Amino acid sequence: MQYEIYKRWSVAAVPAMVAIGLGVGLAAQGFTGAIFSTNRDGSFVNGNVYDDKEDPYLNGGPRANAVCSAAGLPDGDYFFQITDPSGSVLLSSDALDPNRRVTVAAGKIVAASGSHGQGGGRCGDVTVQLAPFDTTPNEGGEYKVWMTPVEKYDGNGAGAFGFLPRHSKTDNFKVASSSIDSDGDGIPDADDLCPFFYDPSNTCYSSR
């Protein structure tokens, strides 16, 4: 009798446990889509290394070689910010709202308020200049861009200056000076096709 009761309880509990597990997994994933750094016309998506701080723009949605529906973000208004790679130093130097506020529709950034420069991508999207921001304390010239839904922003400054990691999308990029050589292959990051991959021939292939 005890065995039968245990067996019935176990069978009934399995679906509930699976449902709970799926719920936890979905909650941990946060929202869908992705953000990337790009240039003004959106053709240099996720290139990661730029010559000047005025060069990187924010792209929310598809990469340059992807279909326009790829990596789409949920529709709504978002804030963005720039920090050091660890998220412990705020580098964005202007007011959050309205200067760092964008609107997403059909998975893409379609509007931006404030004074940041704007460009246009191939999917009818708007690219938004990340500058102005202060110079990173990171010796490798690395930065992190964050984007979070306006309703998930924490006005008390929790997380990374109000951007909670579980409710944010991030992307790292670098602004390279002529002296930075991250992979030690003798080619400055600004000229290196694969700046984080050791390759003295600059073909993104290494036998080391």
C-alpha positions as CSV (number, residue, x, y, z in Angstrom):
1,M,0.0,0.0,0.0
2,Q,2.8,2.4,0.9
3,Y,4.5,1.5,-2.4
4,E,1.4,2.2,-4.4
5,I,0.9,5.6,-2.7
6,Y,4.5,6.6,-3.4
7,K,4.2,5.5,-7.0
8,R,1.0,7.5,-7.6
9,W,2.6,10.6,-5.9
10,S,5.8,10.3,-8.0
11,V,3.9,10.0,-11.3
12,A,1.7,13.0,-10.5
13,A,4.7,15.1,-9.3
14,V,6.8,14.6,-12.4
15,P,4.7,17.0,-14.7
16,A,4.6,19.6,-11.9
17,M,8.3,19.4,-11.4
18,V,9.0,19.7,-15.1
19,A,6.7,22.7,-15.3
20,I,8.5,24.3,-12.4
21,G,11.8,23.6,-14.0
22,L,10.7,25.1,-17.3
23,G,9.4,28.2,-15.6
24,V,12.7,28.7,-13.8
25,G,14.6,28.3,-17.0
26,L,12.4,30.8,-18.9
27,A,12.7,33.3,-16.1
28,A,16.5,33.0,-16.1
29,Q,16.7,33.5,-19.8
30,G,15.3,37.1,-19.6
31,F,13.8,38.6,-22.7
32,T,14.5,37.5,-26.3
33,G,16.7,39.2,-28.9
34,A,20.1,40.7,-28.9
35,I,22.0,44.0,-29.2
36,F,25.2,44.7,-31.1
37,S,27.6,47.5,-31.6
38,T,27.8,48.7,-35.2
39,N,28.8,51.7,-37.4
40,R,26.5,54.4,-38.5
41,D,24.9,52.6,-41.5
42,G,24.7,49.3,-39.6
43,S,27.0,47.4,-42.0
44,F,29.7,46.7,-39.4
45,V,27.6,44.7,-36.9
46,N,29.4,43.2,-33.9
47,G,32.7,44.3,-35.3
48,N,33.8,45.0,-31.7
49,V,36.8,47.3,-32.4
50,Y,36.5,50.9,-33.3
51,D,39.1,53.7,-33.9
52,D,37.3,56.5,-32.0
53,K,34.7,56.8,-29.3
54,E,32.4,58.5,-31.8
55,D,32.4,55.5,-34.1
56,P,30.3,52.8,-32.4
57,Y,26.5,52.9,-32.7
58,L,23.8,50.8,-31.0
59,N,22.0,48.2,-33.1
60,G,19.1,46.2,-31.6
61,G,18.0,43.2,-33.7
62,P,19.6,41.5,-36.8
63,R,23.2,41.3,-37.7
64,A,24.3,42.7,-41.0
65,N,24.2,39.3,-42.8
66,A,21.0,38.0,-41.1
67,V,17.4,38.2,-42.1
68,C,15.7,41.3,-40.7
69,S,13.5,39.3,-38.3
70,A,16.6,37.7,-36.6
71,A,17.5,38.5,-33.0
72,G,14.5,40.8,-32.7
73,L,13.8,42.5,-29.4
74,P,10.4,42.7,-27.7
75,D,8.6,46.0,-28.7
76,G,8.7,48.8,-26.3
77,D,10.9,51.6,-24.9
78,Y,14.4,50.9,-23.6
79,F,17.3,52.8,-21.9
80,F,20.9,52.2,-22.7
81,Q,24.2,53.0,-21.0
82,I,28.0,52.5,-21.3
83,T,30.1,51.1,-18.5
84,D,33.5,49.5,-18.1
85,P,33.5,45.7,-18.9
86,S,32.7,44.7,-15.3
87,G,29.8,47.1,-15.1
88,S,31.2,48.8,-12.0
89,V,32.1,52.2,-13.6
90,L,29.4,54.2,-15.3
91,L,30.9,55.9,-18.4
92,S,27.8,57.4,-20.1
93,S,28.2,61.1,-19.4
94,D,24.7,62.5,-20.3
95,A,21.3,62.3,-18.7
96,L,19.6,58.9,-19.0
97,D,16.1,60.2,-20.0
98,P,15.5,61.4,-22.7
99,N,19.1,61.2,-24.1
100,R,19.5,57.4,-23.8
101,R,16.0,56.2,-24.6
102,V,15.1,54.3,-27.7
103,T,11.9,52.7,-29.1
104,V,11.7,49.2,-30.5
105,A,9.0,48.0,-33.0
106,A,8.9,44.8,-35.0
107,G,12.1,43.7,-33.2
108,K,14.2,46.7,-34.3
109,I,15.1,50.1,-33.0
110,V,12.9,52.6,-34.9
111,A,13.3,55.8,-32.9
112,A,15.6,57.5,-30.4
113,S,15.0,60.6,-28.3
114,G,17.6,63.0,-27.0
115,S,20.8,64.3,-28.6
116,H,22.7,61.2,-29.7
117,G,23.6,60.9,-33.3
118,Q,21.5,58.6,-35.5
119,G,22.0,56.5,-38.6
120,G,20.0,53.9,-40.5
121,G,20.4,50.2,-41.2
122,R,19.3,48.0,-44.1
123,C,16.2,46.8,-42.3
124,G,14.6,50.2,-41.9
125,D,16.0,50.4,-38.3
126,V,17.7,53.3,-36.6
127,T,21.2,53.1,-35.3
128,V,22.1,55.3,-32.3
129,Q,25.5,56.7,-31.5
130,L,26.8,55.6,-28.1
131,A,28.9,58.7,-27.5
132,P,29.2,60.7,-25.4
133,F,30.9,58.5,-22.8
134,D,34.0,58.8,-20.7
135,T,37.2,56.8,-21.4
136,T,37.2,53.3,-19.9
137,P,39.7,52.5,-17.0
138,N,40.2,49.1,-18.7
139,E,43.8,48.9,-20.0
140,G,42.6,47.1,-23.2
141,G,40.2,49.9,-24.1
142,E,37.1,47.7,-23.6
143,Y,33.6,49.0,-22.9
144,K,30.2,47.4,-22.3
145,V,26.9,48.7,-23.7
146,W,23.7,47.8,-21.8
147,M,20.1,48.0,-22.9
148,T,17.1,47.4,-20.6
149,P,13.3,47.9,-20.9
150,V,12.2,51.2,-19.3
151,E,9.8,49.4,-17.0
152,K,12.6,47.2,-15.7
153,Y,15.0,50.0,-14.9
154,D,15.6,50.3,-11.2
155,G,15.4,54.0,-10.1
156,N,17.3,53.2,-6.9
157,G,20.4,52.2,-8.9
158,A,20.4,48.5,-8.2
159,G,22.4,46.2,-10.4
160,A,24.6,48.2,-12.7
161,F,23.4,51.7,-12.1
162,G,19.7,50.7,-12.4
163,F,20.3,48.1,-15.2
164,L,19.6,44.7,-13.7
165,P,21.6,41.9,-15.5
166,R,18.6,39.5,-15.7
167,H,16.6,42.2,-17.5
168,S,19.3,43.6,-19.7
169,K,21.1,42.8,-23.0
170,T,24.8,43.6,-23.2
171,D,27.6,43.7,-25.8
172,N,31.3,44.5,-25.3
173,F,33.3,46.5,-27.7
174,K,36.7,48.2,-27.8
175,V,38.0,51.6,-28.9
176,A,41.6,50.8,-29.8
177,S,44.5,53.2,-29.7
178,S,47.5,52.5,-32.0
179,S,49.3,50.9,-29.1
180,I,46.8,48.3,-28.0
181,D,47.5,44.7,-29.2
182,S,45.2,42.5,-27.2
183,D,46.3,39.1,-28.7
184,G,50.1,40.0,-28.8
185,D,50.5,39.2,-32.5
186,G,52.2,42.5,-33.3
187,I,49.2,44.0,-35.1
188,P,47.4,46.9,-33.3
189,D,43.7,46.1,-32.5
190,A,42.6,48.9,-34.8
191,D,44.2,47.1,-37.8
192,D,43.7,43.5,-36.6
193,L,40.9,41.6,-38.4
194,C,40.7,39.3,-35.3
195,P,42.0,41.4,-32.4
196,F,41.4,38.7,-29.8
197,F,42.9,35.8,-31.8
198,Y,46.7,35.4,-32.2
199,D,47.4,35.6,-35.9
200,P,50.6,37.4,-37.1
201,S,49.4,36.9,-40.7
202,N,46.1,38.8,-40.0
203,T,44.1,36.1,-41.7
204,C,42.2,35.0,-38.6
205,Y,44.1,31.7,-38.7
206,S,46.8,30.6,-36.3
207,S,49.0,27.5,-36.0
208,R,50.2,28.4,-32.5
